[in-house]
Amino acid sequence: MITCRVTILGCWFAVLSCGEVAAQPDTSQIGAEPSGDTRTGAEEAGSRTEVRSPEYWAGQLSSDHYLRRETAQQRLIESGDGAIGALESVLESSDLETTELAIRALGEIALAQRPDDDSGAWAALDRVSTQRAGSKASRAKLMINDVNEYRSEQAKIAIAASGIFIGTDDFVVQAIAESHLIIQIDDSWRGDLKALDWLRWIRDIRFARVVGSAINPEVLARLVRMPDLKTISLMDGKIDAAGITMLNEMRSIHTLEFRYVPLDDKLADAIQKLPMRSALSLIGTDLGRVKVDSMREALPGLKIEYKQGGYLGVSGGDGQAFCQINSVLPGSAAEKAGLQAHDVILQIGETPIRQFADLQNKIAEYSEGDSLSIQFKRGLQQIETTVVLGKQTE
């Protein structure tokens, strides 16, 4: 049977090797032994059955013979963690080709590690990239990038298989819905924490949404390791001090949202210490206005959105001298109350509504389940209806 193997670590490392599985090359006959080897034929024959050490194969990476170099590299890869010390040693005084072979072997060994393992070959590559100079450091950095890219693709497959959503979806930030590449962990997730160890390899995703029982310290501890994550929305669940502590592991949080996640003053104090840079949304959190006002004073550079959590489910435009509804979300409280696109809101309770911002600010004062009287104009008719506010779930 013929087997073929193609390494996956970048074009400058691509190697194709084909051969008979049952006919592994006899390394004692691939080219000459290193200079200075004076063993007799009997000694050579006896040594063929010996197990070669990683140090021996590391030395063969600089052999004059191509097949011996390739065989040596494969033996080192097969040795796994046991070859790391020998590979690092040979890199101390290696030529360019030997450097490439050794770095490639470290990369292959790193790929065999668990996704949450920062030691072993991965740590060795990091040491070479930061502590060595010249070609050794540059090639180690290239290998790290190659491993990152390959692991990122592996991670997306493993995470999707565990029931976690990765893809493009609308993401609401500060009342503005935009389409983004996101990751969402909700009740579809099968609860496999090992799958979440792959999150650290997910790149180019800046938005994450965590829903329900998935809001817990073990999940958040893995989520915050995503290298490009900037915005987190926590929805319809509970969080404790340990969960807030996990969020503090991030270097920077652009926007953080708590939506229908109960908070108390003590948790709010812990949230104030998080490395937030742009905005904080507090929607349906049970925090009082006095506490939120004190947070605004403590964080003057942070935009804090505060709503009691009631949701009408309409969109409108700013800059008009009246409050016209542009669209009504299907299934929303507005639709259930009979509101339609192009209706003009005149009044909520006793409060006049002149612009769409007035409507938003008034609705923000109410919680899910509150009943409101709304007066609106449709064509030449003035109509009054009662709306029971819902919950913003998207």
Protein Blocks (a to p, Z undefined) as FASTA:
>chain_A
ZZddddfebjklgccddddfklcccfklgojadehiacdfklmmmmmmpccdfklmmmmm
mpcbfklmmmmmmmmmmnmmmlmmmmmmmmmmccfklmmmmmmmmmmmmmmpcfklcghj
llmmmmmmmmmghjllmmmmmmmmmmmmmmmmmmmmmmmmnopacddddddeehiacddd
dddddfklgoiaklmmmmmmpghiabdcdehjllcfklmmmmmmpmkbcbdcdehiaddf
klmmmmmmpmbdfbacdehiacdfklmmmmmmpccfkbccdehklpafklmmmmmmmmmm
bccdddehiafhpacdehiabdcdfbdcehiaklmnopaehiacfbgcjbccfbfklmmm
mmmmpcehiacdddddehjbccdddddddddfZZ
